[in-house]
Amino acid sequence: MKNRYLLLMVFLLFLFLGACDRKKYDKDTIALLEEWTDKTIIIPDSIYFYQYKTDVDFNYDYQKAEYKILNFVDSLGCASCDLRLKEWNIFIKEMINPKVDIVPLFVFSPQNVDRMKEIIPLVKRSALFFPIIVDSLNMFDAVNKFPKDNRFHTFLLDENNKVLAIGNPVHNSQVRELYQQLIMGTSLNTVKEQLQTEIDWKQTLMNIGSFAWKESQQGNFVLTNVGNNPLVISNVVTSCNCTKVDYSHSPIFSNESDTLTVIYNAEHPGYFEKTITIYCNAEGSPFKLKIKGEAR
């Protein structure tokens, strides 16, 4: 399941991080997504549901629900501006479907009394129709060790508490759409089609020419994202170890260009032709690029 969702996760990650942060993106973020996608979240046996409305039945069977939306909130950050509880109320109501068993797990880990005094009135004013979990002992984080970055504290879980998607659907409409697609059972192929973009290659064949075989050679392939969605390169595969490709792991936004730098180290003299395969969320993927030349 991990490979099934990872490309979507990488793509959507940049949407909810925002364009201003895309230069901060690195391989550590990919590693984080790989670690958490399909990971099982542990829900402590002893959890306390704060019942702030007496006219609502909170006897949900959380352990057996088909889907769960876990939103973990620690003691950091601005409660009133970050939580957006009224929007959560609307989103959860939209997700309610007689054919789908879905429950919210809204976990507060206040860690101090003053923080709890701030949260409870806010919850009441937002008129939430679902309960919140007060995790005063910080058990959720203790057993799961959530990422330090709170942008990775919202998860869509399956009935076995495995992570299907990461990201806050209230903060970003694209993440919201992904949650809806997964919960309502729409094919992931449909989602991928919606996320596809288009590439214009300046060239797909590079002739390095003739050179001394012990000298490393370098050349560039330039691409432009001419579609409407950000372009994410998910993998680059070369036909042999003598060819390396250096490329940006950041998304390439609409009408932006990027460069793939190819480094070739000949293993022996002779004519060569090598293939580079590019996997991405663009129509026509995977793309085949070729380099050729003669090592003397």
Salt bridges, closest charged atoms under 4 A:
ASP21 OD1 - LYS24 NZ 3.68
ASP21 OD2 - ARG151 NH1 3.23
GLU35 OE2 - LYS39 NZ 3.69
GLU87 OE1 - ARG84 NH2 2.92
GLU94 OE1 - ARG176 NH2 2.69
GLU118 OE1 - ARG115 NH1 3.17
ASP149 OD2 - ARG151 NH2 2.52
GLU256 OE2 - ARG22 NH2 3.07
GLU273 OE2 - LYS290 NZ 3.99
